[in-house]
């Protein structure tokens, strides 16, 4: 029976972390042995307590680790260090994996035990234009990167053998914020000849409710991480940092208009507030 460790980093979002754990407790994982490693990367003013976690311990094999804030890459690496499973699956505290998520990843790893697997993330707040725009941007990056032969998977829905993760050295700690560390890991995997396999039926719902300020902050962080990733690639290849061609930006602007009408949020007049 294959064993899995599901690693969830969390930072000052106890309510969201508990909701994520609740979704993991409902996984339809018949025939799979799994544990959940929750890494609290800086507790803040509202740390998770044993009282919070106790009801879930009756449903989950739960490992809880609390550390000083060191960033999501470090938190995921800490989770992998604490993991006892043969395989690792990563998601985030604001994500709700669908019931068959782990089974889909397990089936993919059974076919490709040395591969890096990535599932599909779905925006859970389709009524919020900024949340939907953010998801469209990620979808575009997936398609564009795959078309250029440089696929990557976001760290909120990625899986691999623990031995493979260790071979790659984990997530690069030079990425202190969210964004870029997943692309770097996938680049390192491709450079070692490992396959990157998309598993579109391994679904998680992303409950990231964004207003414009949150959207701007998120994509500033993504851009900063992308720059670090490209700068590291340039250093390895002894060249200058490459700037995306104009076609990339034209394709990005056109991408929403190639989607079903309900996803064309760029011109949407939606004043729905971000839910608390």
N, C-alpha and C positions, 0 to 999 in steps of 0.2 A: 504494500500500500504506500503510495507516494505521500510524503509529509511536506506541508507548507508552513511557512511563517509569513503572515501578512503584517507588513510594517506600516505604521501610521504615525508620522510626525505631527505634533500639534504645538501651537504657540498662542497662548492667551485666548483660546476659544473653547473653553470647557464644554459649553452647551453643544457646539457643533461636533466636538470630539465624541461626546456621549451619543449623539444621534448617529454618527458614523459607526460606532461600536454596535449600536442597536441594529443597523442594517447588516453588519457582519454576523451578528447573532442569528439572523434569519437566512443565512446562506443555505442553499440546497447543495450540500457538499457530500452527498451519500458516497461512501467509499473512499473519502479523502480524510486524512488526519491533518488538522491544521490548528495553529495557535495564532494569536494576535499579539504583536509587540507594539505597545503604545509608548511613544517617546515624547515626554513633555519637555520641549526645548525652551525652558524659561517659564516659570509659573506665573509671574506677575501678581496682581492683587487677588486673583481668584483661582488658586491652584486646584487641581483635581484632588479629591480626597478618597480614602478607602470607602467612605460612605457612598460616594458617587459610583464607585466601581463595583461595590459588593453585589448589587442585583445582577450585574452582567457576568460576574464570575460563575454564576450558576448556569449560564448558557454558553460561555466561551472559556477556552483555555487562554487566559490573559496574563501577559507579562507586562508590567508597568515600570517604566524607567523615567526618572526625572533628572534633568541636568541643567546646568547654567546655559543660557542662550548662546548657541554657537552657529545657528543657521540651519536651514533645512537639509543641506547636503550632509553636514556633520550629524544631524539627528537621524537621518536614514542610515548612515554608516554605523551609528551606535545601535540602532535597531538590528542591523545585520549581525553585529558582534554578539548580541544577546540571543539571536535566533537559533533554534535547534532544528529547524526544518531542512529538508534536502533542497527545497526550492523556496525562493523568495518572491513575494508579490507585494508591490508597493501601491498605496493609494494615499489620499490626503484627508485631513480632518473635515473638510467641507465637501466630501464626496460620499455618495451612497451607492455602493456596488449593488447591482441587480442580483437576484437570488442565484442565478446560474453563472455568475461572473467567474468564480474560482474553477468551476468545472470546465468552462470554456478554455481558460488558461491552462489547466492541467492537461486537457486533451491536446492542446497545441504543443506543450512541452513533451508530452509522450511521443509525439511525432518528430519533434525537433529539440532533443534534450540539451543541445549546446547553443541554442538560439536565444536571442533577446526577443521577447514577445511584447507587443503593445496592443492594448484594447482600444475601445472607442469611448470618448467622453461626450455626454449629452448635456446641454444647458438645461438646468431644472427651472430657470426663471425666464421662460420665453416671453413673458409680458414685459420684461425690462429691456429696453433697447440696448443699454450698455452691456448687459450680460450676454445678450444675443450677438452683439457686434464682436465682443471678445471671443466667443465661441467660433464665429465665422472666421476670425483672423487665425485662430489655431488650426481650424480645418483647412484653410488656404495654405498655411505653412506646411502641414502634413503633405498635401497634394503636391505643392511646389517642390519640396525637398525630395519626395519620392521620384518625381519626374526627372530631377537632376541627378538621380542615383545616390542621393545622400539622405536616406530616410532617417527619421528619429522618432522616438516615442516620449510623450510627456511623462514625468515621474509620478503623476497621480494615477497611472494605469499601465504599469510595466511589470514584467516578471521574467525570471531567469533562474537557473540553477545557482545555489549558493556558491558552488565551486567556481562557476563562471564569474560571479560577482567578485569573488576574492581574487581571481586571476586578473580582473580588470583593475583591481585596487579600489573598488567602490567609487562613490561620487567624489569628484575633485573638490577639495576643501578651499580652493582659491575662489570658488563661487560662494560668497557669503550670503547672498540674497536668493530669492526665488527666481529661477530662470537661467538657462544656459547649462546647468550641471547635467541635465538629462541629455542634451544634444552632445555634450562632450563625451559622456559615457558611451553613447551610441556610436560616435565617431571612433572612439578607441576600440569598440567591439568590431566595427567594420574593418578597421586597419588590421586586426588580428584574424580576419577571415571568417568571423562569426556571422551567421545569417540574422537578419532583422525581419521578423515575421509579424505581419499585422493580423490581429484576431478581431474582426469587426463585431462579432457577437459577444465579446467580453465587455459588457457595458457598465459604466458608472454614471450616475447623475451628479452633475456638478452644481452644488448649491452655493454659488458665489454671486450674491446679490450686489450688483455694482450700480452706483450712480456715476456721474461724469467724473467726479474727483477720484473715486476708486478706480475707474477705468484708466484714467490718466496715470495714476500711481502704479497700477499693475503693469501697464505696457511700457512705462519708463523703466521699471525693473527688468522686464523681459528684454528691452533693448539694450540695457546695460549688460545683462548676462550674455546676450548674443554677441556684443562687441568683445567681451572677454574671450568667448569661445572662438571667434574668428581671429583674434589676436594670437591666441595659443596655436591655432592651425597655421597661421602665417609664420610664426617662429619655428615650428616643426619643419615647415617646408622652405624656410629661408627665403621668404618673399614678403612683400608688403601686404597690409590688410586690404582685402578686396572689398569694394563697394558694390552692392547689388545693382545690376543694370536697370535702366529706366523701365524696361519691359516688366520687371518684377512689380514695380509700383503701379503700372497701368493694369496689370493682371489682378493685383490686389484690389484696386478700385472697382474693377469690373466683376470681381468674384460674387459679391452679393446679388448682382442682377442676373447671375446664372442659376440662382437658387429658386426654389418654389416661392411664390409670391409672399407667403406668410413670413419668410425669413428675411425679406428685404427691409431691414430695420433702419437703414441709413436715412430714409426720408420719412420714417414713421413719426407720427405726432402722438406720443404716448407719455402722459404725465403721471403714470403710476409711480407712487413712492417706493423706495427701497424698503422691503419689509424689515421690521425690527428682528 
